[in-house]
Amino acid sequence: MESKTFKSVTFGGFDKQDVISYIQQTAKNAEAAQTALENENRNLKSENDKLADEANHLRKLVEQLGAEQEKLKSELACKSAKEEEISALREERSQLSARLEEVLPLAEAYQKVKDQIGDIECQARKRANELETSTKARLEQVVTEIRSQYSKLAGVFNATSDHVTGELRKVEVNLSQLPRALDQVGVELNTLEKVLNGDQE
């Protein structure tokens, strides 16, 4: 508090009006200081509330990122299952290809036999023709079935492979971005904690 020199009077000590004016001015200054402190206190409370809201938001963001990480782990597990499925499809396709290679020579050999039965007697030719028709139909049916199964499996394999490749790329992109996002959130939480604790750099 600043020092005050009062006027002295001949009788009675200090000038009464001078003392009263000083007391009134001191009261006004104290009231103004109290008002300023109250305003500052309200501003600090408001700022503290904002920082608390921001901290809650960042915590929720961390929780969301954790959930996203769990989701990515689940997708990776699903990817492994799909890779096993693709491996099984490859094996089945290989087996069908081998079977098709076995059947096609039989069809070619049958065609050669057909060319050699021209001199067989009528009865034998009739029986051979019946056998020919039955065998040819069966061979054509088998070849058609194998080709159809092979085509379907090839289509499923290609579609599954494309889908798994696309999903793997998405998972790789998300996983590559996740550490950076978590690091940024950690930095922001540390900074916010320092502000809330009153630390200043």
Backbone bond lengths (Angstrom), bond angles and torsions (degrees), N, CA, C in turn:
res aa  C-N    CA-C-N  psi(-1)  N-CA   C-N-CA  omega(-1)  CA-C   N-CA-C  phi
1 M - - - 1.475 - - 1.519 108.68 -
2 E 1.307 115.77 134.47 1.468 119.21 -177.89 1.523 110.23 -71.21
3 S 1.328 116.37 147.92 1.473 120.88 -179.97 1.515 110.59 -76.62
4 K 1.307 115.83 147.59 1.466 121.77 -177.98 1.522 108.63 -128.46
5 T 1.314 115.19 131.47 1.474 120.61 176.88 1.513 108.45 -104.57
6 F 1.317 117.36 120.57 1.458 121.65 -178.51 1.535 110.14 -92.96
7 K 1.313 112.00 149.96 1.475 117.22 174.21 1.523 109.26 -69.97
8 S 1.274 116.42 141.63 1.453 120.37 176.01 1.530 109.48 -98.41
9 V 1.296 116.02 150.26 1.474 121.39 178.23 1.525 108.14 -117.91
10 T 1.298 113.27 166.05 1.471 118.12 -176.12 1.507 111.08 -64.88
11 F 1.351 115.52 -41.92 1.469 119.91 -179.53 1.526 109.61 -124.17
12 G 1.300 117.00 134.17 1.465 120.83 173.55 1.515 114.95 96.73
13 G 1.315 121.41 6.60 1.469 121.37 176.46 1.522 112.95 90.16
14 F 1.377 117.67 -121.55 1.464 122.63 -176.21 1.519 110.81 -86.67
15 D 1.307 113.78 161.14 1.463 120.22 178.09 1.525 108.55 -68.62
16 K 1.334 116.85 123.08 1.478 122.63 -175.55 1.520 111.99 -61.99
17 Q 1.322 118.16 -44.40 1.481 121.43 -178.74 1.528 110.83 -64.99
18 D 1.306 114.94 -37.33 1.468 119.02 178.67 1.527 110.71 -63.44
19 V 1.355 117.33 -39.62 1.466 121.41 179.45 1.520 110.46 -68.57
20 I 1.366 115.25 -42.96 1.470 118.96 179.75 1.529 110.40 -62.64
21 S 1.326 117.62 -42.99 1.478 120.97 179.69 1.528 110.93 -61.53
22 Y 1.314 115.69 -40.36 1.463 120.05 179.21 1.528 111.14 -63.81
23 I 1.355 114.91 -44.55 1.472 118.61 179.85 1.520 110.70 -62.97
24 Q 1.349 117.57 -42.87 1.462 120.80 179.39 1.538 111.08 -62.98
25 Q 1.330 116.64 -43.23 1.466 119.97 -179.99 1.532 111.18 -64.99
26 T 1.351 115.05 -38.05 1.469 119.40 178.54 1.527 110.74 -64.79
27 A 1.346 115.91 -39.65 1.467 119.74 178.05 1.518 111.21 -64.60
28 K 1.355 116.52 -41.78 1.475 119.57 177.96 1.525 110.82 -62.66
29 N 1.328 115.34 -43.22 1.476 118.20 179.66 1.526 111.31 -63.42
30 A 1.333 116.28 -39.96 1.465 119.49 179.30 1.523 110.86 -66.00
31 E 1.356 116.08 -40.77 1.464 119.82 178.45 1.529 111.45 -63.45
32 A 1.356 114.73 -42.67 1.468 118.81 178.79 1.527 111.09 -63.62
33 A 1.331 115.63 -41.09 1.469 119.14 179.00 1.524 110.79 -64.71
34 Q 1.368 116.26 -40.51 1.466 119.54 178.63 1.523 111.24 -63.55
35 T 1.356 115.83 -42.65 1.475 119.88 178.03 1.524 111.17 -60.87
36 A 1.342 115.33 -43.65 1.467 119.41 179.66 1.523 110.70 -61.98
37 L 1.360 115.97 -41.59 1.464 119.40 179.27 1.525 111.74 -65.85
38 E 1.355 116.30 -38.83 1.458 119.32 178.19 1.521 111.13 -64.54
39 N 1.348 116.64 -41.68 1.470 120.49 178.02 1.520 110.77 -62.94
40 E 1.329 114.85 -42.71 1.460 118.75 179.51 1.531 110.83 -64.53
41 N 1.346 115.24 -38.82 1.457 119.44 178.84 1.524 111.39 -63.96
42 R 1.357 116.42 -41.82 1.473 119.65 177.27 1.526 110.98 -62.89
43 N 1.340 115.92 -42.85 1.473 119.25 179.46 1.524 111.41 -62.27
44 L 1.363 115.10 -40.53 1.466 118.56 179.78 1.527 111.00 -66.52
45 K 1.347 116.34 -39.65 1.462 119.20 177.71 1.519 110.96 -63.43
46 S 1.342 116.68 -41.68 1.464 120.77 179.25 1.520 111.18 -62.77
47 E 1.338 115.07 -42.90 1.470 119.51 179.38 1.528 110.47 -65.64
48 N 1.346 115.94 -39.06 1.459 120.13 178.59 1.528 111.26 -63.68
49 D 1.362 115.82 -40.21 1.468 119.26 178.10 1.525 110.63 -63.50
50 K 1.332 116.67 -41.26 1.467 119.94 178.96 1.516 110.89 -62.58
51 L 1.348 115.67 -42.87 1.465 119.06 179.37 1.528 110.98 -65.09
52 A 1.335 116.97 -37.21 1.464 119.68 177.99 1.527 110.69 -65.29
53 D 1.343 116.60 -40.78 1.472 119.97 177.12 1.520 110.98 -62.18
54 E 1.328 115.11 -41.69 1.474 118.67 179.82 1.524 110.84 -65.34
55 A 1.348 115.97 -38.57 1.474 119.57 177.85 1.520 110.68 -62.81
56 N 1.332 116.71 -42.94 1.473 120.03 177.73 1.518 111.44 -61.98
57 H 1.332 115.18 -40.73 1.475 119.32 178.82 1.522 110.61 -62.15
58 L 1.333 116.27 -42.94 1.466 119.50 -179.49 1.531 110.91 -67.01
59 R 1.335 116.52 -36.64 1.473 118.39 177.89 1.530 110.87 -64.47
60 K 1.346 114.97 -41.26 1.467 118.24 177.61 1.526 110.68 -63.04
61 L 1.339 115.28 -37.71 1.461 119.24 178.78 1.520 110.87 -63.43
62 V 1.329 116.03 -39.83 1.464 119.85 178.04 1.523 110.30 -63.69
63 E 1.339 115.99 -41.36 1.471 119.20 177.78 1.517 111.35 -62.32
64 Q 1.346 116.38 -41.20 1.470 119.80 178.83 1.525 110.65 -63.67
65 L 1.339 115.90 -41.04 1.462 119.03 178.96 1.523 110.86 -65.52
66 G 1.335 116.59 -36.20 1.465 119.17 176.45 1.513 111.66 -63.85
67 A 1.355 115.79 -41.36 1.464 119.50 177.70 1.518 110.84 -63.88
68 E 1.340 116.15 -39.72 1.473 120.06 178.62 1.520 110.62 -64.23
69 Q 1.338 115.95 -36.98 1.461 119.54 177.87 1.529 110.83 -63.53
70 E 1.345 116.94 -42.83 1.458 119.98 177.71 1.523 111.16 -62.68
71 K 1.348 115.11 -38.16 1.462 119.23 178.50 1.523 110.77 -63.01
72 L 1.334 115.90 -41.24 1.462 120.31 179.95 1.532 110.20 -65.65
73 K 1.342 116.62 -37.13 1.464 118.99 177.30 1.528 110.31 -63.08
74 S 1.334 115.71 -40.57 1.461 120.05 178.63 1.529 110.61 -63.66
75 E 1.344 116.06 -40.31 1.463 119.62 179.12 1.527 111.09 -65.33
76 L 1.337 116.38 -35.12 1.463 119.52 177.12 1.530 110.77 -65.30
77 A 1.329 115.66 -40.31 1.472 118.83 177.47 1.524 110.29 -64.02
78 C 1.335 116.37 -40.21 1.462 120.40 177.63 1.520 110.56 -64.12
79 K 1.335 116.05 -36.49 1.467 120.60 178.71 1.524 110.52 -61.46
80 S 1.342 115.97 -41.68 1.462 119.75 179.49 1.532 110.89 -62.31
81 A 1.342 115.60 -41.04 1.460 119.37 178.79 1.525 110.83 -63.75
82 K 1.326 116.22 -40.37 1.462 119.92 179.74 1.527 111.41 -68.19
83 E 1.325 116.17 -34.53 1.466 118.91 176.89 1.529 110.44 -63.97
84 E 1.327 116.08 -39.32 1.471 119.25 176.80 1.526 110.55 -64.71
85 E 1.340 116.14 -38.89 1.465 119.92 178.35 1.529 110.83 -64.04
86 I 1.324 115.71 -41.48 1.473 119.79 178.34 1.524 110.24 -62.96
87 S 1.327 116.27 -40.28 1.461 120.03 179.28 1.529 110.59 -61.47
88 A 1.359 116.07 -41.65 1.464 119.88 178.27 1.529 110.99 -64.86
89 L 1.341 116.39 -39.70 1.472 119.93 178.33 1.525 111.39 -64.50
90 R 1.318 116.04 -37.63 1.467 119.50 177.78 1.525 110.71 -62.92
91 E 1.340 115.78 -42.49 1.455 119.71 179.88 1.529 110.85 -63.89
92 E 1.330 115.63 -43.00 1.467 118.99 179.72 1.525 111.01 -65.55
93 R 1.327 116.21 -40.36 1.461 119.43 178.11 1.527 110.85 -62.35
94 S 1.346 116.01 -39.57 1.465 119.96 178.09 1.524 111.35 -62.68
95 Q 1.331 115.92 -41.20 1.470 119.57 179.23 1.530 111.58 -65.42
96 L 1.334 116.41 -40.82 1.462 119.90 178.63 1.527 111.27 -66.23
97 S 1.316 116.22 -37.96 1.464 119.62 178.10 1.530 110.61 -63.06
98 A 1.351 115.05 -41.69 1.470 118.89 178.91 1.528 110.59 -64.81
99 R 1.325 116.70 -40.12 1.462 119.94 179.49 1.528 110.96 -65.97
100 L 1.317 116.50 -38.94 1.459 120.63 179.13 1.529 110.46 -64.02
101 E 1.321 115.83 -38.52 1.470 119.61 178.44 1.527 110.99 -66.43
102 E 1.321 116.76 -29.68 1.468 119.60 178.10 1.522 111.43 -75.46
103 V 1.323 117.65 -35.47 1.457 121.36 -175.54 1.521 112.06 -77.17
104 L 1.316 117.20 -38.79 1.470 120.10 -176.79 1.535 112.86 -59.25
105 P 1.337 119.59 -43.10 1.472 118.00 176.14 1.528 113.00 -61.85
106 L 1.331 116.94 -32.47 1.461 120.00 177.20 1.530 110.29 -63.49
107 A 1.285 117.69 -40.49 1.457 121.20 178.41 1.523 110.56 -64.88
108 E 1.329 115.79 -40.91 1.474 119.23 178.91 1.527 110.69 -66.77
109 A 1.341 116.56 -39.41 1.460 120.22 179.24 1.530 110.67 -66.08
110 Y 1.333 115.17 -36.66 1.461 118.59 177.66 1.529 111.27 -63.27
111 Q 1.297 116.11 -38.43 1.464 119.08 179.05 1.531 110.86 -62.88
112 K 1.316 116.03 -36.81 1.461 118.70 178.19 1.538 111.00 -68.14
113 V 1.341 115.35 -40.04 1.467 118.95 178.06 1.519 110.47 -61.37
114 K 1.306 115.55 -38.78 1.458 120.36 179.29 1.532 111.54 -58.73
115 D 1.322 116.22 -37.84 1.472 119.97 -179.79 1.535 112.31 -71.92
116 Q 1.340 117.79 -19.97 1.463 120.72 -174.83 1.530 113.75 -96.77
117 I 1.329 118.97 -4.49 1.468 119.64 -175.65 1.545 112.68 -96.26
118 G 1.354 116.45 11.89 1.466 119.55 -177.84 1.524 114.52 -63.23
119 D 1.380 118.33 -27.58 1.452 121.37 -175.83 1.533 113.27 -94.48
120 I 1.334 117.24 3.55 1.472 119.25 -178.89 1.536 108.54 -75.96
121 E 1.299 116.71 146.93 1.462 121.94 -177.84 1.525 110.20 -60.31
122 C 1.356 113.98 165.30 1.466 119.78 -170.80 1.523 112.27 -59.54
123 Q 1.337 116.08 -44.72 1.445 118.52 -178.20 1.532 111.06 -64.39
124 A 1.326 114.28 -44.68 1.451 118.69 178.99 1.524 110.64 -65.26
125 R 1.377 114.23 -36.81 1.456 118.10 178.99 1.534 110.78 -64.75
126 K 1.388 113.83 -39.21 1.463 116.90 179.52 1.522 110.73 -62.83
127 R 1.345 114.24 -46.21 1.454 118.67 178.85 1.525 110.92 -63.39
128 A 1.349 113.91 -38.73 1.468 117.69 179.14 1.522 111.35 -67.04
129 N 1.363 114.26 -37.91 1.471 117.86 178.70 1.533 111.22 -64.13
130 E 1.343 114.05 -41.34 1.463 117.26 177.41 1.534 111.23 -62.43
131 L 1.338 114.23 -43.88 1.453 118.76 177.84 1.533 110.97 -63.27
132 E 1.332 113.06 -39.11 1.475 118.82 179.69 1.528 111.05 -61.35
133 T 1.333 114.51 -47.68 1.469 118.58 -178.33 1.523 110.73 -61.70
134 S 1.345 115.29 -45.74 1.460 119.14 -178.90 1.521 111.88 -64.42
135 T 1.337 114.47 -45.40 1.466 118.41 -178.76 1.521 111.67 -66.23
136 K 1.339 114.91 -42.45 1.470 118.77 -179.63 1.528 110.86 -62.10
137 A 1.336 115.06 -44.62 1.465 118.49 179.85 1.527 110.50 -61.52
138 R 1.330 114.51 -42.14 1.462 118.06 -179.92 1.516 111.55 -65.41
139 L 1.342 114.97 -44.19 1.464 118.79 179.51 1.530 110.90 -63.26
140 E 1.327 115.72 -43.02 1.462 118.88 179.39 1.539 110.47 -63.75
141 Q 1.314 115.39 -38.83 1.461 119.63 179.02 1.533 110.77 -64.62
142 V 1.341 114.72 -44.79 1.463 119.32 179.73 1.523 110.45 -63.19
143 V 1.342 115.83 -45.71 1.470 119.64 -179.96 1.523 110.26 -62.12
144 T 1.333 116.21 -42.62 1.468 120.33 -179.83 1.518 110.83 -63.38
145 E 1.340 115.58 -44.13 1.466 119.28 179.76 1.521 111.65 -62.82
146 I 1.326 114.42 -44.00 1.467 118.15 -179.15 1.533 110.82 -65.26
147 R 1.302 115.78 -43.15 1.474 118.89 178.53 1.531 110.69 -62.31
148 S 1.332 116.66 -40.87 1.468 120.44 -179.80 1.524 110.54 -64.84
149 Q 1.348 115.31 -45.65 1.466 118.66 179.48 1.523 110.88 -64.13
150 Y 1.306 115.30 -40.92 1.472 119.68 178.91 1.529 110.79 -62.61
151 S 1.326 116.15 -43.42 1.474 120.22 179.97 1.528 111.27 -63.29
152 K 1.352 115.91 -43.73 1.468 119.45 179.85 1.522 111.24 -63.79
153 L 1.332 115.01 -45.47 1.460 118.49 -179.40 1.523 111.41 -64.31
154 A 1.325 115.87 -38.55 1.469 118.94 178.02 1.519 110.59 -63.65
155 G 1.347 116.26 -40.39 1.467 119.74 178.32 1.517 111.49 -65.41
156 V 1.340 116.37 -44.99 1.470 120.33 178.67 1.520 110.71 -62.36
157 F 1.326 115.37 -42.51 1.473 119.26 179.78 1.516 111.36 -61.91
158 N 1.327 116.31 -46.30 1.476 119.54 -179.06 1.523 111.39 -64.01
159 A 1.349 116.12 -44.36 1.474 119.55 -179.56 1.519 110.54 -64.03
160 T 1.343 115.94 -45.46 1.464 119.45 -179.75 1.520 111.38 -64.22
161 S 1.318 116.26 -41.24 1.461 120.05 179.44 1.520 111.21 -62.49
162 D 1.344 116.49 -44.50 1.477 119.93 178.96 1.518 110.75 -62.61
163 H 1.349 116.08 -43.14 1.472 119.59 -178.20 1.528 111.00 -64.81
164 V 1.341 115.54 -46.27 1.460 119.28 -179.29 1.524 110.77 -63.53
165 T 1.329 116.57 -39.86 1.469 119.87 178.38 1.520 110.94 -61.27
166 G 1.349 116.10 -44.24 1.466 119.96 178.65 1.517 111.63 -63.00
167 E 1.352 116.14 -43.39 1.469 119.51 -179.29 1.519 110.88 -65.98
168 L 1.331 116.76 -37.76 1.462 120.22 178.25 1.523 111.34 -63.63
169 R 1.309 116.20 -39.47 1.464 119.01 177.79 1.519 111.09 -64.27
170 K 1.356 117.10 -41.53 1.472 119.96 178.19 1.523 110.20 -62.38
171 V 1.346 115.78 -45.01 1.464 119.16 -179.12 1.527 110.65 -62.27
172 E 1.346 117.38 -41.52 1.458 120.65 -179.83 1.523 110.96 -63.22
173 V 1.353 116.84 -41.73 1.471 120.42 178.72 1.523 110.48 -63.88
174 N 1.349 117.14 -46.12 1.469 120.71 -179.03 1.524 110.83 -63.61
175 L 1.333 117.27 -42.52 1.458 120.19 -179.91 1.528 111.78 -66.35
176 S 1.329 117.42 -35.51 1.461 120.15 179.05 1.520 111.94 -68.99
177 Q 1.346 117.71 -27.69 1.466 121.56 -179.14 1.519 112.16 -88.28
178 L 1.331 118.92 -23.58 1.452 122.57 -174.02 1.528 112.44 -62.78
179 P 1.362 122.20 -48.19 1.467 120.37 -179.95 1.517 112.44 -58.30
180 R 1.339 117.39 -40.31 1.457 120.09 179.92 1.522 110.97 -62.43
181 A 1.333 116.78 -43.04 1.468 120.21 -179.52 1.519 110.40 -65.77
182 L 1.338 117.95 -42.25 1.462 121.21 179.38 1.523 110.99 -65.21
183 D 1.341 117.27 -40.30 1.463 120.21 177.49 1.519 111.01 -61.96
184 Q 1.329 117.87 -42.51 1.459 122.11 -179.56 1.525 110.81 -63.78
185 V 1.329 115.66 -42.19 1.467 119.58 178.77 1.528 110.00 -64.55
186 G 1.337 116.98 -39.64 1.450 119.93 178.87 1.522 112.01 -62.32
187 V 1.339 115.81 -42.80 1.471 120.17 178.21 1.519 110.38 -61.96
188 E 1.334 116.29 -44.92 1.465 119.52 -179.13 1.530 111.29 -64.77
189 L 1.334 119.13 -38.51 1.463 121.94 178.15 1.525 110.91 -66.05
190 N 1.339 117.50 -40.68 1.460 120.31 178.02 1.525 111.12 -63.08
191 T 1.340 115.75 -43.80 1.469 120.08 178.69 1.516 110.63 -62.65
192 L 1.309 116.85 -44.00 1.464 121.55 -179.94 1.525 110.89 -64.32
193 E 1.328 117.01 -39.34 1.463 120.33 179.66 1.527 110.22 -64.39
194 K 1.331 116.73 -39.32 1.453 119.63 177.74 1.529 111.59 -64.05
195 V 1.331 116.42 -40.73 1.466 120.35 179.12 1.513 110.72 -64.79
196 L 1.344 117.04 -43.97 1.459 121.10 179.53 1.524 112.26 -64.85
197 N 1.325 116.77 -32.49 1.464 120.76 178.82 1.515 112.79 -83.29
198 G 1.340 116.93 -4.47 1.461 119.74 177.81 1.506 113.24 85.51
199 D 1.367 118.53 9.88 1.464 120.56 179.23 1.515 110.13 -75.16
200 Q 1.257 116.68 142.31 1.470 122.18 177.32 1.505 108.11 -130.62
201 E 1.365 115.69 137.51 1.447 119.12 179.71 1.531 110.28 -84.55
